[in-house]
Amino acid sequence: MIDGIEIRSATTGDLDDIRRVEAAAFISPWRREFFEAELQLPGRVTLVAVDGTGEVAGYVFAMFIFDEMHINKIAVAASFRRRGIARSLMQRCLEFARGHDIHLISLEVRKSNDGAQAFYRRLEFTETFIRPRYYPDGEAAVVMSLVV
Ligand SMILES: CC(C)(COP(=O)(O)OP(=O)(O)OC[C@H]1O[C@@H](n2cnc3c(N)ncnc32)[C@H](O)[C@@H]1OP(=O)(O)O)[C@@H](O)C(=O)NCCC(=O)NCCS
């Protein structure tokens, strides 16, 4: 738990804030409809971290099927970074996984995104393989995973 930050389920009322953080954090941000769909679909873990004023500081959107979970999105607004918010969001996903017989968590991260890779390594994710030309602009993805 981080002082002044609450982690709760995401709702459609959070989508304007989420989209703002998303647009600033990613070269190819998800459209609002993507997030809206994720909130409706089964097999999803969709969480926001909000501060005392209700502002969305960060979010994670994950999906799971059988014994695997995939982290589709995680981002923290620049002014809230390096306070452990993303780690707390991931810890909530890990707790969910452990409680639901999920044994593998995987994700893709841009090859050039050293900061995010360092973040995942800190959580003990390891690089599994490279997925060439994964992103729309042709950049490769590093696939990282964690057995839980
Ligand atoms: C990656 C991201 C989600 C991390 O969020 P955060 O809340 O700042 O991360 P945390 O504070 O929980 O970091 C936990 C630890 O991870 C590591 N870490 C996090 N960001 C890092 C960075 N940019 N460079 C190196 N290590 C980093 C550190 O070890 C950190 O602990 P410390 O601050 O005590 O050194 C955030 O930088 C972000 O939103 N980036 C843009 C979007 C993105 O790249 N998302 C991932 C796409 S796959």
Ligand as a Chemical Component Dictionary entry (heavy atoms), coordinates in Angstrom:
data_LIG
# 
_chem_comp.id                   LIG 
_chem_comp.type                 NON-POLYMER 
_chem_comp.pdbx_formal_charge   0 
_chem_comp.three_letter_code    LIG 
# 
loop_
_chem_comp_atom.comp_id 
_chem_comp_atom.atom_id 
_chem_comp_atom.alt_atom_id 
_chem_comp_atom.type_symbol 
_chem_comp_atom.charge 
_chem_comp_atom.model_Cartn_x 
_chem_comp_atom.model_Cartn_y 
_chem_comp_atom.model_Cartn_z 
_chem_comp_atom.pdbx_ordinal 
LIG C1  C1  C 0 7.141  1.175  -16.646 1  
LIG C2  C2  C 0 6.235  1.957  -15.676 2  
LIG C3  C3  C 0 4.827  1.346  -15.724 3  
LIG C4  C4  C 0 6.807  1.850  -14.250 4  
LIG O1  O1  O 0 5.912  2.512  -13.361 5  
LIG P1  P1  P 0 6.388  3.070  -11.925 6  
LIG O2  O2  O 0 5.161  3.223  -11.085 7  
LIG O3  O3  O 0 7.257  4.232  -12.085 8  
LIG O4  O4  O 0 7.265  1.839  -11.397 9  
LIG P2  P2  P 0 7.611  1.528  -9.842  10 
LIG O5  O5  O 0 7.792  2.792  -9.099  11 
LIG O6  O6  O 0 6.618  0.556  -9.313  12 
LIG O7  O7  O 0 9.047  0.820  -10.037 13 
LIG C5  C5  C 0 9.449  -0.313 -9.277  14 
LIG C6  C6  C 0 10.888 -0.606 -9.606  15 
LIG O8  O8  O 0 11.029 -0.933 -10.998 16 
LIG C7  C7  C 0 12.243 -0.371 -11.507 17 
LIG N1  N1  N 0 11.951 0.700  -12.475 18 
LIG C8  C8  C 0 10.769 1.313  -12.700 19 
LIG N2  N2  N 0 10.876 2.225  -13.695 20 
LIG C9  C9  C 0 12.162 2.191  -14.100 21 
LIG C10 C10 C 0 12.894 2.909  -15.085 22 
LIG N3  N3  N 0 12.313 3.848  -15.877 23 
LIG N4  N4  N 0 14.217 2.637  -15.230 24 
LIG C11 C11 C 0 14.828 1.678  -14.469 25 
LIG N5  N5  N 0 14.170 0.961  -13.504 26 
LIG C12 C12 C 0 12.849 1.219  -13.330 27 
LIG C13 C13 C 0 12.973 0.204  -10.305 28 
LIG O9  O9  O 0 13.768 -0.837 -9.755  29 
LIG C14 C14 C 0 11.829 0.555  -9.382  30 
LIG O10 O10 O 0 12.208 0.614  -8.024  31 
LIG P3  P3  P 0 12.947 1.954  -7.441  32 
LIG O11 O11 O 0 12.133 3.147  -7.897  33 
LIG O12 O12 O 0 12.902 1.714  -5.960  34 
LIG O13 O13 O 0 14.321 1.954  -8.036  35 
LIG C15 C15 C 0 6.187  3.476  -16.056 36 
LIG O14 O14 O 0 7.494  3.957  -16.239 37 
LIG C16 C16 C 0 5.380  3.777  -17.308 38 
LIG O15 O15 O 0 4.169  3.962  -17.255 39 
LIG N6  N6  N 0 6.077  3.847  -18.456 40 
LIG C17 C17 C 0 5.400  4.183  -19.735 41 
LIG C18 C18 C 0 4.461  3.086  -20.173 42 
LIG C19 C19 C 0 5.185  1.748  -20.333 43 
LIG O16 O16 O 0 6.306  1.687  -20.835 44 
LIG N7  N7  N 0 4.501  0.674  -19.899 45 
LIG C20 C20 C 0 5.011  -0.667 -20.034 46 
LIG C21 C21 C 0 4.754  -1.116 -21.422 47 
LIG S1  S1  S 0 5.179  -2.814 -21.650 48 
# 
loop_
_chem_comp_bond.comp_id 
_chem_comp_bond.atom_id_1 
_chem_comp_bond.atom_id_2 
_chem_comp_bond.value_order 
_chem_comp_bond.pdbx_ordinal 
LIG C1  C2  SING 1  
LIG C2  C3  SING 2  
LIG C2  C4  SING 3  
LIG C2  C15 SING 4  
LIG C4  O1  SING 5  
LIG O1  P1  SING 6  
LIG P1  O2  DOUB 7  
LIG P1  O3  SING 8  
LIG P1  O4  SING 9  
LIG O4  P2  SING 10 
LIG P2  O5  DOUB 11 
LIG P2  O6  SING 12 
LIG P2  O7  SING 13 
LIG O7  C5  SING 14 
LIG C5  C6  SING 15 
LIG C6  O8  SING 16 
LIG C6  C14 SING 17 
LIG O8  C7  SING 18 
LIG C7  N1  SING 19 
LIG C7  C13 SING 20 
LIG N1  C8  SING 21 
LIG N1  C12 SING 22 
LIG C8  N2  DOUB 23 
LIG N2  C9  SING 24 
LIG C9  C10 SING 25 
LIG C9  C12 DOUB 26 
LIG C10 N3  SING 27 
LIG C10 N4  DOUB 28 
LIG N4  C11 SING 29 
LIG C11 N5  DOUB 30 
LIG N5  C12 SING 31 
LIG C13 O9  SING 32 
LIG C13 C14 SING 33 
LIG C14 O10 SING 34 
LIG O10 P3  SING 35 
LIG P3  O11 DOUB 36 
LIG P3  O12 SING 37 
LIG P3  O13 SING 38 
LIG C15 O14 SING 39 
LIG C15 C16 SING 40 
LIG C16 O15 DOUB 41 
LIG C16 N6  SING 42 
LIG N6  C17 SING 43 
LIG C17 C18 SING 44 
LIG C18 C19 SING 45 
LIG C19 O16 DOUB 46 
LIG C19 N7  SING 47 
LIG N7  C20 SING 48 
LIG C20 C21 SING 49 
LIG C21 S1  SING 50 
# 
